[in-house]
Structure formats: structure tokens, C-alpha cells
Amino acid sequence: MTESSPKPVPCPICKENDSAQPYKPFCSARCANVDLHRWLGGHYSVPAVEPPDNFSEDEDSFGEIH
């Protein structure tokens, strides 16, 4: 079986294909900083699932596992 070289992954910010090793997956320090600014500014978010109002951590909501 022959090994194939990995396909270049484009920079997630500017879409350039030449990712520089120290800034991977970004192509430059600028793109890495743009991404960091977006995270710190709240532009990206991870959805959270809120428990229902009547949820109690003391209750065993999953039942006993046998």
C-alpha cells in the first residue's frame, strides 16, 4: 500500500492553502490572531442544553442500571 501525501487544508480564515507549520491550521500569525479575536469576542459559541426547570441533581433521572 502506498502512502499518499495529505491534502493541503485551507486556512479557516483567509482560505489560502499554504499553512505555515508554526501557525497550523492557519497560514500566518495574523489569521491565528483573527480567529482568537473572534473567540474572545463571542462570535463563536458552543450550544448548551439547559436542564428543565424541574430538574434536580438529587433525582436519578435515568433509573437504575442493572
Residue pairs with C-beta under 8 A, 6 or more apart in sequence:
8 17
8 18
8 19
9 17
9 19
9 25
10 16
10 17
11 17
11 19
11 25
11 26
11 27
11 28
11 31
12 25
12 26
12 31
12 35
13 26
13 27
13 31
13 34
13 35
14 27
14 31
16 27
18 27
19 25
19 26
19 27
20 26
20 27
20 28
23 29
23 31
23 32
26 32
26 35
38 44
55 61
